[in-house]
Amino acid sequence: MRTRNALLLCSLAAMLAAAGCSTAPVSPVPPLAYASPPPATVAVNEIFSDSYGPVEDNGYALPAIPINKVDKRFHRQIVDYPTNEKPGTIIVNTPTRFLYYVLPGGKAVRYGIGVGKQGFAWEGRAYIAWKQEWPTWHPPKEMAVRRPDVAQYVENGMGPGLRNPLGARALYLFNEQGQDTLFRLHGTPEWNTIGTAASSGCIRMMNQDVIDLYSRVRPGRTAQVIVQQ
C-alpha cells in the first residue's frame, strides 16, 4: 500500500510540475454560495504592517518589502467578515484585489493580491490539492508564444529563487472533479504589482503574505477556495 501511495504522490507531483499559470478551460463548477460584504462595510481589527521585514527561509534571504509604498488597504490585516463559508475557506475577490482566509467568529485574514489581466481570468469553486515551498516555475506554452524570453523554461522550468515568478510558495487549485485548474495562489518578487491586474491569470501575493497563508492551509478537499469575478 505504501508503494502504491508513493507512486500516486509522485504522479501528482509530476503533473503539477508540468503546469503553470494558464486559462485552460475546466469542467463547469457549481453555483457559488457566499455572503461577502462590500469592502466599505468590513471593519479592520488589526493590521500587520510590521510583518514585511527580511526573512531567512529555506536558505533564501527574502528582502524586506518597502510596505510604506504599498497602499495600506493591501497590508495583511484581520477584518470583520461575515460569511456562510466554513473557517479555513479562502475567498478571492478579484474586483477588490483581496484574498480572505476565513476565521471563526465572523473574522478573516485579508491579504492584498495581484490578479490576472483582462482575458486571463478564472472563477469558481476549487480546493487546494497541493502546496509547495520555493516551487519551480513552468510557464504554459501559450505564454511562451506571447513572450519568447520565457520559452526556455517551458520544458525544464525555472528553478526556485528570488527571481522566480512563483515566489516563495505556491498553492495549486483543483476543481471539484479532481482536475487541475492550472490556477495558482503564489508569491511574487514584484510587490509593486499588488492591487493591480498584472499577472497571466494566477493570484499573486507578497512573499511574506503567501508564507503566512501557506502556514494556515492543509491541502485536501476541505481546503476550499472560491474565486469571485
C-alpha positions, 0 to 999 in steps of 0.5 A: 500500500505504501508503494502504491501511495508513493507512486500516486504522490509522485504522479501528482507531483509530476503533473503539477510540475508540468503546469503553470499559470494558464486559462485552460478551460475546466469542467463547469463548477457549481453555483457559488454560495457566499455572503461577502460584504462590500469592502466599505462595510468590513471593519479592520481589527488589526493590521500587520504592517510590521510583518514585511521585514527580511526573512531567512527561509529555506536558505533564501534571504527574502528582502524586506518589502518597502510596505510604506509604498504599498497602499495600506488597504493591501497590508495583511490585516484581520477584518470583520467578515461575515460569511456562510463559508466554513473557517479555513475557506479562502475567498478571492475577490478579484474586483477588490484585489483581496484574498480572505482566509476565513476565521471563526467568529465572523473574522478573516485574514485579508491579504492584498493580491495581484490578479490576472489581466483582462482575458486571463481570468478564472472563477469558481469553486476549487480546493487546494490539492497541493502546496509547495515551498520555493516551487519551480516555475513552468510557464504554459506554452501559450505564454511562451508564444506571447513572450519568447524570453520565457520559452526556455523554461517551458520544458525544464522550468525555472528553478526556485529563487528570488527571481522566480515568478512563483515566489516563495510558495505556491498553492495549486487549485483543483476543481471539484472533479479532481482536475487541475485548474492550472490556477495558482495562489503564489508569491511574487518578487514584484510587490509593486504589482499588488492591487493591480491586474498584472499577472497571466491569470494566477493570484499573486501575493507578497512573499511574506503574505503567501508564507503566512497563508501557506502556514494556515492551509492543509491541502485536501478537499476541505481546503476550499477556495472560491474565486469571485469575478 
